[in-house]
Amino acid sequence: MNEQQLEKVRSGSGFVAALDQSGGSTPKALRLYGIPESAYANDDEMFTLMHQMRARIIASPSFGGDRIVAAILFEGTLDREIEGLDTAAYLWTVKNVVPFLKVDKGLAAEADGVQVMKPIPDLDKQLKKAADKGVFGTKMRSVILHDDTSGVERIVEQQFEVGLQILEAGLVPILEPEVDIHSPEKVEAEELLRAAIVEGLQKVPSDRQVMLKLTLPSTPDLYADLVAHPRVARVVALSGGYTRDQANELLAKNHGVIASFSRALTEGLSAEQSDHEFDATLDASIASIYRASTKKS
């Protein structure tokens, strides 16, 4: 494990850029960027356009390790380059940003108020490839829709089960049991989730740490005990459908939690912008998220 990267993940100033849009979320991300579905004929063309967008963001002078701790990538991005370097290598060696990889294969159908992850049959192969490419850690997402105790416990159990497999491979997992911001029982679901995570952390070896990526809670500092937990390297927050301004406002109320925004990070960016306009828009976005991640009321 890269100790320099570990130290940056644990205590670096800034936030985590989520650039891991997958097959399901890429069309919307491209559409918001100004590229309609008529611009590509198949998945290969779609992912090529998505990589061009990611590469433009990462290569921008506004994007760097002074304000960004880490970036989460989609699996296909590992096989693509930025300025002649593998994307993960470019992130760390050029930008001083720690590379992570999304490893889940999407969500199963809803049951017991949650959507667990689909099976990840090739996980060991993915993890070896990621390590060979210089990736530091992983991320995997599941979703909580209602305050069903058995469902929430199943979500958390699955996250930790896979997380322990990732730890064994020498990588640091980001566990992401997202609570849907539109859930009618969001407050109750978050309380159940917090309790289940505290219990789940007992399974993590005392000399190892995981990261947590959680929905911005309705109750400020709800996850304070997780932020302080010795087996948690960092707690990061997803924007979850909030606008950037809304997400930043909520984030600022949660001490020790930093952002890991996707859509809120790229809000306002357009393929039609000149490089100057693009960089200025991205700079303003990064600056606002950085402030919310580092300056707490």
KAQUITA-V82614 format. One record per run of one state. SS is the DSSP state (A for helix, B for strand, O for the rest). FROM is the first residue (numbers start at 1). LEN is the number of residues. If there is no record, write none. Layout:
BEGIN
ss=SS from=FROM len=LEN
ss=SS from=FROM len=LEN
END
This chain:
BEGIN
ss=O from=1 len=2
ss=A from=3 len=9
ss=O from=12 len=3
ss=B from=15 len=5
ss=O from=20 len=3
ss=A from=23 len=10
ss=O from=33 len=4
ss=A from=37 len=3
ss=O from=40 len=3
ss=A from=43 len=17
ss=O from=60 len=8
ss=B from=68 len=6
ss=O from=74 len=1
ss=A from=75 len=5
ss=O from=80 len=1
ss=B from=81 len=2
ss=O from=83 len=2
ss=B from=85 len=2
ss=A from=87 len=7
ss=O from=94 len=4
ss=B from=98 len=5
ss=O from=103 len=4
ss=B from=107 len=1
ss=O from=108 len=3
ss=B from=111 len=1
ss=O from=112 len=2
ss=B from=114 len=2
ss=O from=116 len=1
ss=B from=117 len=1
ss=O from=118 len=5
ss=A from=123 len=10
ss=O from=133 len=4
ss=B from=137 len=8
ss=O from=145 len=4
ss=A from=149 len=20
ss=O from=169 len=3
ss=B from=172 len=8
ss=O from=180 len=6
ss=A from=186 len=18
ss=O from=204 len=6
ss=B from=210 len=6
ss=O from=216 len=8
ss=A from=224 len=4
ss=O from=228 len=4
ss=B from=232 len=7
ss=O from=239 len=5
ss=A from=244 len=8
ss=O from=252 len=5
ss=B from=257 len=5
ss=O from=262 len=1
ss=A from=263 len=4
ss=O from=267 len=8
ss=A from=275 len=20
ss=O from=295 len=3
END
